[in-house]
């Protein structure tokens, strides 16, 4: 492992570790379901409009 990390570092790569919620856990799935229920379609449209504006701005360069 140590040699592999050294080779990766020499090639310009850096190892990072992520801790993420376990989507298989019932508690996590319930929390996600509650959050999805609270989503607002108006807020989603506003966000999508913003994304379109930004992408158009980037395309004009």
JORASUL-V769861 format. One record per backbone hydrogen bond with DSSP energy under -0.5 kcal/mol. NH is the residue of the N-H (numbers start at 1). CO is the residue of the C=O. Records with the same first field share a line. If there is no record, write none. Layout:
NH: CO ; CO
//
This chain:
5: 1
6: 2
7: 3
8: 4
9: 5
10: 6
11: 7
12: 9
13: 8
20: 18
23: 21
25: 22
29: 25
30: 26
31: 27
32: 28
33: 29
34: 30
35: 31
36: 32
37: 33
38: 34
39: 36
44: 40
45: 41
46: 42
47: 43
48: 44
49: 45
50: 46
51: 47
52: 48
53: 49
54: 50
55: 51
56: 52
57: 53
58: 54
59: 55
60: 56 ; 57
61: 58
//
